[in-house]
Each structure stands twice: as structure tokens, then as C-alpha cells.
């Protein structure tokens, strides 16, 4: 997973505490305002959290559910780029080789479907 700053880390912790998203018969969706408000009330966060923090949790939940939906598709890539400390010739060669393999694997899969 990508690095998360301390400033945003507490919001992600609150999101995980609240439950991240809601499972429905049609798949995963972002938490509703009622679910977030109920979670905050049950955990004595009502007076502590600002409206901006409530909105951030709501948006994070929706973004999480949307990314889960797109990540479940065949051949989905990670939503972030891997961090590479040094990019010498060997590392670049490996990265390019992996991408070329992905392209050929996709082409082969498409041929098998046809």
C-alpha cells in the first residue's frame, strides 16, 4: 500500500473503525450518512469530529467502494504506482519486461475468448 501521511492517517483509521463500506445485494457501496452518524454517536465521536471530517470519511468510503468495484475487473492494475528507490538499467529493464508480459498475456486471453 502507498504511504499515508500522519495528517490523513487518522481519517483512514476512523474510516476503518466505521466499517469502510457497506455490502449490499448489488455489491459494495460507500457508507450512507446515516451509517456514519450512527457510528459516530455509538462511539462518542459526535462532539469531536468536524463536518469536514464527516465529509472526508463519507468521501473515503465512496472512493474505497468505487476502487473495489474497478479492482475486481479482470486485469485491473494497482491504483498507485510502485515506489522505486533506484532506477538503474536493471530495474528499468524488469519494469518494462513486466509491462510487456502483461500486454502479451492480455492479447493471449483475448484470443482464447474469441
N, C-alpha and C positions, 0 to 999 in steps of 0.2 A: 504494500500500500504506500501511497505517497506520504511524505512528511506533512504533518499538520501543525501549524503554529500554536503556541500556547494560548494566544488570543482567541483562536477559533476552537481549540481543543475542548474547552468546557462546553461549548454548544453541541459538539458531537457527542460528548459524554451524556448531556441531557437528552439528546435525541435517542441514544441507545437506552437510556433509562425509561424513556417514554414508550419505547417499543419499535422504533424505526419506521414501520409502515403497517398497514392493515391488510390482512389476507381476506379476499372476498371470493365469491364463486367465479368471478371473471379474472382473477389474478390479484397481484399485489398492487395496492394503491396507497397514495400518501394519506397520512392520518388526517382526520377531519378536525375542524376547530373544536368540536365538542369533545373529541377524544383527548386532545391536548389540554383543554381546560379541565377536564375531569382528572387527568393525570396530575396536573399542577395542583389542583385542590387536594387530592388524596396524599400528596407528598409535601404539603405546606410550602409550595413554591409560588402561590398566587401573589403574595406581597413582595416577593423577592425579584421575580422576573419582570422586565420591562416589556411594553408592547413590541418593541423591536426584536427582543429575544424570542417572544412568542412567534412572530412572523418568521424569524430565522429558522426556528425549529420546524414550522409548517413548511417552509420552502425546502429545507434539507430533506424532510420526509418525502415530499413530492419528487425531488431530484433523485433520491435513492430508489423510489419505486420505478421511475422512468428509466433509470440506468439498469435496473434489474430486468426490466422488460426488454431493453435493447441488447443486453448482455446475454440473454437466453437464446438469441438467434444464432444459428449455425455460423461459425467463422467469425464471431464477434471479437474485436480486439479490446485490449485493456483501455479504460477511459483516460489513461495517463501514459506519458512516455517514461520508459525506464531511465533511471538516473545512471549515467555512465561517467565514472570519475576521470578516466583517461581514455582518450580516443586515439590510440595508436593504430597502425595499419592492421594489426591482427584483430583488434576489437571491431574496427570498421568492416573488415572482411567477414567476420562472423555475423554482424548485424545485417549486412547486405545479403549474405548467404541465407540467413533465416527468412528474410523477406522474399527472396526468390523462391525458396522452398514453399512458402505459403501460397505464392501465385500459382506454381505448378500443381500444388495439392488442390487448390480451388478449381483449376482447369480440369484436372482428373475427375474430381467429384461431379462437375458439370457434365462431363462426357458420360459418366456412369448413369446419371439421371436420365439422359436422353436415350 
